[in-house]
Amino acid sequence: MTRFLLAALAGTFTFAAASAPAQPAPAAVIVKIGNFTFGPQALTVAAGTTVTWVNQDDIPHTVVSTDGGKSFRSKVLDTGDRFSFTFARPGSFGYFCSIHPHMVGKVVVKPR
């Protein structure tokens, strides 16, 4: 104990913090809504990725997960509106426009 105190007082301790390199956050992904389609219609992303849907159509649309909207559900998106969702866990997530149900898409999420 005495050696510890003497070393501490003398300033001879060196502390090095080792840390794992931080993983960069996944890049944001844009899905364009236009001409009654989602583009791209299917995409694959890493867990933790935020996907943003942008309505570039001149009529309203929605983005609703096919599990009844339990995973994600946008408000009605007018021209220029955006909706974002971060996919935290791996899986396959289908979605559609509740106003125009023939509009469908899918996001496949892979582990990081």
C-alpha positions as CSV (number, residue, x, y, z in Angstrom):
1,M,0.0,0.0,0.0
2,T,2.9,2.4,0.9
3,R,4.5,1.7,-2.5
4,F,1.2,2.5,-4.2
5,L,0.9,5.8,-2.4
6,L,4.5,6.8,-3.1
7,A,4.2,5.9,-6.8
8,A,0.9,7.8,-7.0
9,L,2.5,10.9,-5.3
10,A,5.5,10.6,-7.5
11,G,3.4,10.5,-10.6
12,T,4.9,7.3,-12.0
13,F,1.6,5.5,-12.8
14,T,0.7,5.4,-16.5
15,F,-2.9,4.5,-17.3
16,A,-3.8,3.3,-20.8
17,A,-7.4,2.8,-21.8
18,A,-7.8,0.1,-24.4
19,S,-11.1,0.3,-26.3
20,A,-12.5,-1.5,-29.3
21,P,-12.7,0.6,-32.4
22,A,-16.2,2.1,-32.7
23,Q,-18.2,0.7,-35.6
24,P,-19.4,3.4,-37.9
25,A,-23.2,3.9,-38.0
26,P,-24.8,2.5,-41.1
27,A,-25.4,5.1,-43.8
28,A,-29.0,6.4,-44.2
29,V,-31.0,4.9,-47.1
30,I,-33.6,6.7,-49.1
31,V,-36.6,5.1,-50.7
32,K,-38.3,7.3,-53.2
33,I,-42.1,7.1,-53.6
34,G,-43.1,8.1,-57.2
35,N,-45.5,7.0,-59.9
36,F,-47.2,4.6,-57.5
37,T,-44.1,2.7,-56.7
38,F,-41.4,2.4,-54.0
39,G,-37.9,2.7,-55.4
40,P,-36.0,0.6,-54.7
41,Q,-38.8,-1.9,-54.1
42,A,-36.5,-4.3,-52.2
43,L,-33.4,-3.4,-50.3
44,T,-31.0,-5.1,-47.9
45,V,-29.4,-3.1,-45.0
46,A,-27.4,-3.8,-41.9
47,A,-29.1,-3.7,-38.5
48,G,-29.1,-0.1,-37.1
49,T,-29.8,1.4,-40.5
50,T,-32.3,4.2,-40.8
51,V,-34.5,4.1,-43.9
52,T,-36.2,7.2,-45.1
53,W,-39.2,7.2,-47.5
54,V,-39.7,10.4,-49.4
55,N,-42.9,11.1,-51.3
56,Q,-42.0,12.5,-54.7
57,D,-45.5,11.8,-56.1
58,D,-48.1,14.5,-56.4
59,I,-50.6,12.4,-54.4
60,P,-50.5,11.2,-50.8
61,H,-49.1,7.8,-49.8
62,T,-48.4,5.9,-46.6
63,V,-45.7,3.4,-45.5
64,V,-47.2,0.6,-43.3
65,S,-45.5,-2.6,-42.3
66,T,-47.3,-5.8,-43.3
67,D,-47.6,-6.9,-39.7
68,G,-50.6,-4.7,-39.3
69,G,-48.4,-1.6,-38.7
70,K,-46.9,-3.0,-35.5
71,S,-43.3,-2.5,-36.7
72,F,-43.8,0.9,-38.3
73,R,-46.5,3.1,-39.7
74,S,-46.2,6.5,-41.3
75,K,-48.8,9.3,-41.3
76,V,-50.2,10.2,-44.7
77,L,-47.3,11.6,-46.6
78,D,-48.1,14.5,-48.9
79,T,-45.7,15.6,-51.7
80,G,-42.2,16.2,-50.2
81,D,-43.0,14.6,-46.8
82,R,-40.6,12.1,-45.3
83,F,-41.0,9.1,-43.0
84,S,-38.0,7.5,-41.3
85,F,-37.6,4.2,-39.4
86,T,-34.5,2.6,-37.9
87,F,-34.3,-1.1,-38.3
88,A,-32.7,-2.3,-35.1
89,R,-33.0,-6.1,-35.5
90,P,-32.4,-8.5,-38.3
91,G,-35.4,-9.9,-40.3
92,S,-37.5,-9.3,-43.4
93,F,-40.0,-6.4,-43.2
94,G,-42.6,-6.1,-45.9
95,Y,-44.6,-2.9,-46.3
96,F,-47.2,-1.3,-48.4
97,C,-49.2,1.9,-49.0
98,S,-52.5,1.7,-47.2
99,I,-54.1,4.1,-49.6
100,H,-52.8,2.1,-52.7
101,P,-52.3,-1.5,-51.5
102,H,-50.8,-2.6,-54.8
103,M,-47.7,-0.5,-53.8
104,V,-45.4,-2.9,-51.9
105,G,-41.8,-3.1,-50.8
106,K,-39.5,-5.0,-48.6
107,V,-36.5,-4.3,-46.3
108,V,-34.2,-7.2,-45.4
109,V,-32.1,-6.5,-42.4
110,K,-28.9,-8.4,-41.8
111,P,-26.9,-8.5,-38.6
112,R,-24.0,-6.0,-38.3
